[in-house]
C-alpha cells in the first residue's frame, strides 16, 4: 500500500534531480493516520486505498500551487514583463572580449600600485644617498608599540608620545593616522640600536611619499618599508598590539614579500648533522635553524633536506635525489619530519656534501628547480674530514653553488673548518650558540644572495601569493582579508658601497583581492558565472569555491594550506589539466567543460555546461579566468528607462540592491565611504554627486528592473490589507533580478516567523554577494521556466523538526520537496518566491483532511520560479 501511495503522487512531485520519486523516501503526503471512522484496520494495521491517497495528493498540489501563485504575484509580474518584451534588447555576452576587458582593467589597477611602490623605492634610495651614517645619532621616532602610553607617573614613554588615531572606513575601521607613518621594532631587536636610529631617521623622507601616493590613488591600502636592520615603517600609522605576553614577534624580514623581493628564486639543499655530538640543546638549535630557513622560502624556491651521521639519508625518502617546490604544504611537511630527527653515530660531512651537489647539478642539467640561485646550508657543530676534494670536484672553479655554514653550540674547536667551507664557496659563515641567535643569523644569507641584484641594480617588482596577515593584524578584522602584496628592493646607491651590494630593505603595498575582483562584476557573468585568478604556479588567488577559513569555537581562522590550493582542486573537471597548463603559461584562449556545481553549501548539485575564457594580466604573474554558463550566462538583456521614472521606483521602501556590488565607487572620495551603495546611486542620479564613478550599464539595468517590478509592492500590500485575511503561516514574498535588485514583503512579524534570519544581513546564502547569486535564484534558474521550485533550507528547519517530532506522526520528506505549478512559459529571466512557514498545510486543506495528524516539513518551505527563459 505504501509503494502504491507513493506512485500515485508521481505526477505531482519531483525530487531534487528533476526525476521521479526518490527510492525509499517518503513523498509529499507521507504516512497519514486517520481516525477509525475513515479507515478500516486489520490486526491494528491501517488500510488506505491508493485512490484516496492520490486524491489527497492532487488536492494538496492544487492548494500549494494556488497559494504560491497568489502570494508571490507571479502572474502579475509575468504580465508586466510580457508588456515590455518588445522594448527589451537581448545581447549575447562575448566571453573573450569580457575576459580581455577585465584583465586590462585589473592591469591598470595593479599598475597604479606598482607605480606607487617605485616612487617609494626611489625616495628611499635618494634619502639614503644623502644621509651620513652617525654612530652616536639620537632620534625620537614614533614607535608603534609605545605611542599614546604613559609610565607610572603619567609621563609619555620614550619613543612614544601623542599620536593621533582615528577610525577610518577605508582601513577596515581601524584607528589610523593618515598624516604620519610610524615604526614597529621586533621585541628581540634593540629599538635604539644605531642601525635602527639611522634607518628610522633616513626613512622619515617616506612620509611625504606615502601621503602623495594615497592622494594619487585613494584605493591604496597599507604602504610600508621593511628595513634590513629589522624595523618596519608602516603607513598609515597604527597602534601595534603585542601578544598576551607583551611580545611582538613580527619581523618584516621574515615576510614573504620581503624575502621574494630581496632575493631571486633559489634551489636550497639543507644539510644537517645528526651525529652523536649534536645531542641536547645543539639538536634543538639545529631544528630551529632549519625551520627558520624553511620560513624564508616561497613558492618560487625549491628545497630538500639531507641528514648525515655515519651515512646520508633524506628526511623524506620520497624526495630522494630531487628538489621539491617550497610551497606551504611541503615546508610544513619538512618541519614535521625535522622534529622527529634523532642523533646517533659519527658525523661524516663529505658524503653529505657530495649528495647535495649531485641534487643541485642534476636539477640544473635537467632544467628543473628555480633555474637561478643554488645554495647548500650546512648545519653542524664541526667538520673534521678532508672535504676540499668535494668542492674541487663539484663546485670549483665556477663556485656556482654557494655554501652557507651554521656552527651550532658554544664549542669553537672546529670553527675555522666551518668558516673555510663558506668563505671558499661564496657563502657566509655564522655561529649560532643559542636559540635567540637563530633569527638574526639565518637572515644573513638573504643579504648575500641579494648582492648580485644590488650590484646590477635589478629592481624587480614581485607579487606574492594570496595570504591573510593574521600576524600583522592579530585578532583584527583585517586579518581575515585575503590580499596580495607588491614589493620592490631598495639598494644603496652610495659610490663607496656600490661594489659591496648593500640591500637597505624592501618597500611594498597590499592589494585586497576582494577589491580586485570587483572589476569583474557579477551581473555581467550571469547567475552561475564567475571570475577567478591564479598565480604562475597554478595556485588560486581568488575563486568562489576557495574557502580559506574554518571555525574554531566562535572564531574564524585561516586553514593551514589556504594559500596553496591548486586550480585543479576546485576546477576538478579539468582532468587533463589543459585549463591549468594554459593559464600557468600565461596563454589566452577558451575551452568548454561539463561541470557539476554545488549549491546550498554543497548539499545540492547542478549539472552545467560552462565556457571558460582566460588570459594573462600583463606585468604580473597572474592569469584571469571567467566562466559563463550556457543558457542564462550567454545572454544579457538591456531595457531603456528614464532616470526620473526609475529613480522614483528605486526609492520604494521594499527595495534593496546588492550591498557588496559596486554600482558606484565609494572608496575614492573619503566623503563617500560611509554611503551605502543605494545611497551612492541616489546621490549620483539626483545630481548631488555627478562626478562619482558609477557603472552606467548596471545602473540602467537596475532602474529598468525597479520600474518593471514596482507593481509588486502594491500587489503584496493589498494582500496584507485584504479583509478576508491572510493564510496562516505565509511569511515573506520576495523577488530578485540579475541587476542585484531585490524586493520583499514581510507578511508576518519577526516574532511569528520561523525563518527569522531569512533575507537578513546574516543570511548570505540567500542574498546577492560578491561571490554568488542567492541560492534560490541559482536553483530556480536551472528549473523549467514558469514552474515553482519548492525546497526547505536545512538551517531553518532542523530545530523545528525536532520540536514537533513528538506531536506529529506524519512526515513530508527528509530534506526537500519539489512540486510543479504550471504558470506559463516563454518569459525572460526573473525570479520570485514566497516561503510558507506553517507547521500545518493551508487551513482549507487541513480541514478537508481532518483529523489527519502531520509532522510537516512545510514549517519553512521556500519556493522560487524562473519566469523568463534564457
Protein Blocks (a to p, Z undefined) as FASTA:
>chain_A
ZZmmmmmmmmmpccfkopacdehiacfblcddddfklpcceehiacddfklmmmmmmmmm
mmmmmmmmmmnommmmmmmmmmmmmmpccddddfklmmmmmmmmmmmmmmmmmmmmmmmm
mmmmmmmmmpccdfkbccddddfklgoiacfkopacehiajddddddfkloopacdfkbc
cddddfklcfkbfklmmmmmmmmmmmmmmmmmmmmmmmbccdddddfklpacdddddddd
ddfkopafbdfklpmklmmmmpccddddddddfbfklgcjllmmmmmmmmmmmmmpcfkb
ccdddddffbccdfblklgoiacdfbfklmmmmmmmmmmpccedjddfklmmmmmmmmmm
mmmmnopajlpadddddddfbdfbdfklmmmmmmpmnlmaccddddedjblklmmmmmmm
mmmnopacdddfbfklmmmmmmmmmmmmmmmmmmnopacdddddddddfklmgoiaklmp
ccdddddddddfbfklmmnopafbdcdddddfklmmmmmcfklnojmbccddddfkopaf
bdfklcfbccehjaccddfklmmccfklmmmmlmnommmmmmmnopacdddddddddeeh
hlaccdddddddddddehiabdcdddddehjlmpccdddddfklmmmmmmpmkbccdfkb
cfbacklpmmlmmpcfklmmmmmmnopammbccdfklmmmmmmmmmmmmmmmmmmmmmmm
pmnbpaehiabdcdddfkopacdddfbdfklpmblmgopaklmmlpccfkbccfklmmmm
mpcehiacddddfklmmmmmmmmmmmpcbdfbfkbccddddebehiacdddddddfbfbd
cfklmmmmpccdcddfklpccddddfbdZZ
